[in-house]
Amino acid sequence: MRRSTFKILFYVNKQRKKEGRIPVYARLTVNGKSTFVNCRVSLPPTLWDSKANKAVGKSHEARNTSARKSSGTTSASPTATPTLRPSG
């Protein structure tokens, strides 16, 4: 039986800053093949810790973002789904 690997990395793209907010993205990797997904979450740059790859602080927005990230309720785009399905 072949072993499968799965990893999620959350990050922000500061170059796509709009109205003082930055979007959060996820890189999904399955068996070495990766795809990028917009998590449909944006927050002020001061609430993002790049080293920990998570929102920091005690504000409602930071807690809500961290909770969504932890529970996996971020939604993936339909175009990302086919690249993650196993072939064969």
Backbone bond lengths (Angstrom), bond angles and torsions (degrees), N, CA, C in turn:
res aa  C-N    CA-C-N  psi(-1)  N-CA   C-N-CA  omega(-1)  CA-C   N-CA-C  phi
1 M - - - 1.451 - - 1.530 108.45 -
2 R 1.303 116.05 133.39 1.448 121.93 -178.97 1.526 110.58 -84.48
3 R 1.307 116.22 137.37 1.457 121.44 -179.39 1.536 109.88 -85.15
4 S 1.310 117.14 135.12 1.461 122.43 178.32 1.522 109.65 -101.68
5 T 1.315 116.23 147.06 1.455 121.02 175.89 1.517 108.93 -119.70
6 F 1.321 116.07 148.50 1.457 122.19 -179.23 1.512 108.37 -145.96
7 K 1.333 116.85 132.27 1.454 120.47 179.46 1.522 109.53 -145.28
8 I 1.344 116.20 144.06 1.459 122.42 176.02 1.523 108.24 -124.02
9 L 1.324 116.05 130.24 1.460 121.68 175.67 1.525 107.80 -123.31
10 F 1.320 117.09 122.14 1.459 121.68 176.93 1.519 108.52 -94.96
11 Y 1.335 116.39 141.08 1.458 120.95 178.42 1.527 109.17 -155.11
12 V 1.333 116.02 167.60 1.462 121.40 177.51 1.531 109.05 -117.89
13 N 1.310 115.43 155.15 1.455 121.54 176.88 1.521 107.08 -114.92
14 K 1.318 116.46 99.07 1.465 121.01 -175.22 1.521 112.52 -68.91
15 Q 1.326 118.11 -18.50 1.460 120.88 178.82 1.528 111.59 -74.91
16 R 1.301 117.89 -16.46 1.474 121.57 179.21 1.527 111.61 -98.81
17 K 1.295 116.59 28.23 1.459 122.45 -178.29 1.530 110.13 -64.66
18 K 1.349 115.67 128.83 1.458 122.49 178.06 1.510 108.61 -132.97
19 E 1.313 115.59 128.15 1.460 121.49 176.94 1.527 112.35 53.13
20 G 1.332 116.68 36.98 1.455 121.30 177.14 1.516 114.75 77.72
21 R 1.328 117.52 13.19 1.467 121.76 -178.44 1.528 109.28 -126.67
22 I 1.330 116.52 149.14 1.457 121.80 179.09 1.527 109.63 -117.67
23 P 1.346 117.60 140.06 1.467 120.50 -179.71 1.532 111.68 -79.52
24 V 1.320 115.74 148.77 1.464 122.31 177.20 1.529 107.88 -101.56
25 Y 1.330 115.63 132.99 1.459 122.51 179.48 1.524 109.38 -120.95
26 A 1.313 115.78 163.36 1.466 121.96 175.52 1.520 108.58 -129.71
27 R 1.331 115.16 139.44 1.463 120.39 171.86 1.518 106.39 -106.39
28 L 1.322 116.79 116.58 1.461 122.68 -179.75 1.522 107.96 -100.76
29 T 1.325 116.63 127.16 1.451 121.05 179.98 1.522 108.72 -123.48
30 V 1.331 115.72 124.93 1.460 122.41 177.83 1.523 107.17 -127.73
31 N 1.321 116.01 119.11 1.467 121.91 -179.97 1.525 112.47 50.27
32 G 1.329 117.13 41.65 1.460 122.04 176.27 1.514 115.72 84.14
33 K 1.313 118.54 -7.08 1.463 121.73 177.75 1.523 108.04 -101.89
34 S 1.334 115.83 129.11 1.459 118.23 -175.60 1.525 111.53 -119.15
35 T 1.320 113.92 157.37 1.452 122.79 175.07 1.525 107.48 -143.88
36 F 1.315 116.19 155.10 1.451 121.82 -177.29 1.518 109.40 -111.30
37 V 1.340 115.77 139.64 1.455 121.76 -175.00 1.522 109.45 -133.41
38 N 1.328 116.67 135.30 1.455 121.48 172.84 1.523 107.26 -80.80
39 C 1.310 117.73 123.70 1.466 121.86 -177.46 1.527 112.86 -79.72
40 R 1.320 117.06 -4.26 1.459 122.75 -179.15 1.518 112.18 59.71
41 V 1.324 114.41 36.64 1.464 122.16 176.82 1.515 106.53 -130.22
42 S 1.316 117.40 134.71 1.460 120.74 173.83 1.518 108.17 -134.23
43 L 1.334 114.87 149.38 1.454 119.75 -178.45 1.515 110.05 -152.39
44 P 1.327 117.79 165.47 1.457 120.64 178.10 1.534 110.40 -64.42
45 P 1.335 118.27 143.56 1.464 121.00 -178.40 1.528 114.12 -57.76
46 T 1.321 117.74 -26.48 1.460 120.55 -178.89 1.526 112.72 -69.55
47 L 1.338 117.52 -17.84 1.465 120.75 -179.01 1.528 113.40 -90.89
48 W 1.343 119.09 -3.13 1.459 121.52 -177.07 1.521 111.46 -103.92
49 D 1.335 117.04 127.46 1.463 123.12 175.49 1.524 107.66 -101.52
50 S 1.336 116.74 108.46 1.464 121.07 -175.59 1.526 112.81 -67.39
51 K 1.311 117.65 -33.02 1.471 119.86 179.96 1.525 111.70 -69.38
52 A 1.324 116.74 -39.74 1.465 120.88 -178.71 1.527 112.11 -90.31
53 N 1.327 117.30 -9.55 1.472 122.79 -177.54 1.525 112.51 54.22
54 K 1.323 115.12 47.80 1.462 119.59 178.64 1.523 110.55 -155.91
55 A 1.319 115.42 165.82 1.457 121.25 175.49 1.522 108.37 -78.93
56 V 1.331 116.00 140.00 1.459 120.85 -179.91 1.519 109.74 -120.44
57 G 1.303 115.55 159.56 1.449 120.65 178.42 1.516 111.44 113.87
58 K 1.323 114.19 172.96 1.456 119.81 -178.09 1.519 112.42 -110.84
59 S 1.321 116.42 8.12 1.461 119.15 179.22 1.526 109.55 -69.74
60 H 1.314 115.20 160.25 1.467 121.05 179.46 1.532 110.02 -58.65
61 E 1.322 116.63 -41.87 1.463 121.50 -178.02 1.534 111.98 -64.27
62 A 1.329 117.03 -43.48 1.466 120.80 179.27 1.523 111.15 -66.08
63 R 1.306 116.76 -42.69 1.470 120.20 179.41 1.526 111.23 -65.63
64 N 1.318 116.82 -41.59 1.454 121.34 179.85 1.533 110.68 -63.92
65 T 1.333 117.37 -43.15 1.461 121.60 179.09 1.518 110.77 -63.87
66 S 1.314 117.48 -44.70 1.466 121.04 179.39 1.528 111.41 -65.03
67 A 1.318 116.82 -38.20 1.462 120.21 179.78 1.522 110.67 -66.50
68 R 1.321 117.28 -42.06 1.469 120.66 178.43 1.517 110.43 -64.09
69 K 1.334 116.14 -39.73 1.463 120.49 179.86 1.523 110.04 -65.17
70 S 1.310 117.68 -44.32 1.460 122.12 -177.66 1.521 112.82 -68.06
71 S 1.328 116.03 -37.48 1.465 118.89 -176.89 1.524 112.75 -85.28
72 G 1.322 116.95 -10.91 1.452 119.56 178.30 1.509 113.83 76.86
73 T 1.326 117.77 26.47 1.458 120.16 -178.29 1.516 112.61 -89.35
74 T 1.321 117.83 6.76 1.456 118.68 174.71 1.511 108.10 -69.64
75 S 1.295 117.29 142.41 1.460 119.96 -175.08 1.522 110.74 -97.58
76 A 1.299 115.80 135.87 1.460 121.66 178.30 1.521 109.19 -91.03
77 S 1.303 115.63 151.12 1.459 119.38 178.48 1.524 109.33 -74.48
78 P 1.323 117.69 149.94 1.466 120.67 -179.32 1.527 112.76 -60.82
79 T 1.338 118.00 -27.35 1.460 120.04 -179.43 1.527 112.03 -71.08
80 A 1.324 118.42 -21.61 1.458 120.85 -179.67 1.523 111.66 -80.63
81 T 1.312 117.24 -25.77 1.449 121.66 -175.01 1.534 114.41 -58.50
82 P 1.330 120.33 -46.32 1.471 118.78 -178.67 1.529 113.85 -62.43
83 T 1.319 118.26 -30.03 1.452 119.85 -178.19 1.512 111.45 -73.93
84 L 1.321 118.31 -16.51 1.454 121.07 -178.36 1.524 112.93 -98.32
85 R 1.294 117.91 -8.41 1.474 120.33 179.66 1.514 109.69 -76.58
86 P 1.336 117.69 138.62 1.459 119.77 178.85 1.524 110.62 -67.79
87 S 1.299 116.17 143.46 1.469 119.93 179.28 1.512 109.60 -94.43
88 G 1.297 115.91 148.56 1.465 119.98 175.11 1.428 111.48 103.05
